[in-house]
Amino acid sequence: MSTHDPAAIADLAPLDRLRQQRAWNWYDWANSGFFTTVLSVMFAPYMITVAGKAAGCPDADETCKKTVDLLGLHVAAGSLPSYLTSFATIASAFLLPVVGAFVDRSSRKKVHMAAYAWAGAAFGALLFFLRGEQWQLAAVAVVVSSILAGCSLVSYSAILVDISTEEERDRASSRGWAWGYLGGGVLLAVNLVMFLAHDSFGLSKSMSVRLSLLSAAIWWAAFTVIPFVRLRDYPARNVVAETGGVVRRSFGQLFATLRGLPQYPMTMTFLIAYLFYNDGIQTVIYTASTYGDKQLGFGTSVLIGTILLIQFVAFGGALFFGRLAERYGAYRSILWGTFAWMGIVLVAMALPEKNVVLFLAVAVAIGIVMGGTQALSRSFFSLLIPRGREGEYFSLYQAAERGTSWFGTLTFGVVFQLTGSYRPAILALIAFFLLGAVFLLRLDPERGIQEAGNRPPSVV
């Protein structure tokens, strides 16, 4: 029997729910600093430099072919960050569903969120010691911190259902994503200033990067205190009597979830659509700087400025799509977003070299659509989850994102290798958005929400 009636959420005063949602938003602000400063910008090139020097490359960059020894494996220094990211991704895909099953059995979701966050930040802080032969410590630290970040996001996403009604879900998720883009952008801007003007601060280039990596861990840990203190604990829902230990029950529920997923065909259809269009989004973000540098001939200052522009525009994009969802529904807004991504890819493919204005215009479009589609995907998926199983299903959502996020970059690399140009490589990414749109068009949103036992909002 359910120990927590979902209808009770609506009985809370609207202002009380809003306070909880605002407290919840702070975790997006907290963890985004790690994802932007560390995983998106600073870590990979610096790790290649340090590992490359350890391997004996005089010019340690992504072209360094000399190998370093990692757990008995000989890995090219220039490929090391990619291998570390891939390992963390694959490990997360297996681990997160187990974490999610455990979260659903807990009435202390905020404790789980904060514990994973603080543990992840502690490992992230070890990146400060990335120098010389200590690249191995950093390799372990970045993998563990990435996995723990994913674990914290499972708990974080599950809390959304506890603090918002179906009608409020899109707005709450959009504000969270917007707040995250803003927080990540602010920290990244500060760190890029410190990096670019390191001499003015009396720092070496190496020290400026290491301090930036450390700042992301401190930012993550410090701002996690706000949601930890302000959020309430909510009873677990639909908890049934079970035997066996926690790990055994969690794995058992994982297999039950996978077996039972076909009972919710619309939920499964959305997950497949999300696999494709989110992979396209992640690949566009990952390859944008390469395309701007190698194909369009822009320098570092333009590329750094573009990264920051996308980050801050995405803040407004998330809020804009939240308003769009209020009027037209999250489903339609996400579908329109996939069509917009197709248009962006087509325009990007045709961009002339060294035309900064057009390049920045495409960056603005990317920021708007990226912020909106990611925010609404989370809130729309929350409506397709059976009651009391938010942790399980959000872990599948996170695992789906992480487990296939390599396919777009592989496609990009293969097409470039076959054609020798980044233009057809970027054009090939349109297939991911097209497939995502095809599966979205096969989805009946109201049916999916009702099959999951939830109440469809007034506008779907």
Secondary structure, 3 states (H helix, E strand, C coil): CCCCCCHHHHHCCHHHHHHHHHHHHHHHHHHHHHHHHHHHHHHHHHHHHHHHHHHCCCCCCCCCCCEEEECCEEEEHHHHHHHHHHHHHHHHHHHHHHHHHHHHCCCCHHHHHHHHHHHHHHHHHHHHHCCHHHHHHHHHHHHHHHHHHHHHHHHHHHHHHHHCCCCCHHHHHHHHHHHHHHHHHHHHHHHHHHHHCCCCCCCCHHHHHHHHHHHHHHHHHHHHHHHHHHCCCCCCCCCCCCCCCHHHHHHHHHHHHHHHHHHCHHHHHHHHHHHHHHHHHHHHHHHHHHHHHHHCCCCHHHHHHHHHHHHHHHHHHHHHHHHHHHHHCHHHHHHHHHHHHHHHHHHHHCCCCCCHHHHHHHHHHHHHHHHHHHHHHHHHHHHCCCCCCHHHHHHHHHHHHHHCCCHHHHHHHHHHHHHCCHHHHHHCCHHHHHHHHHHHHCCCHHHHHHHCCCCCCCCC
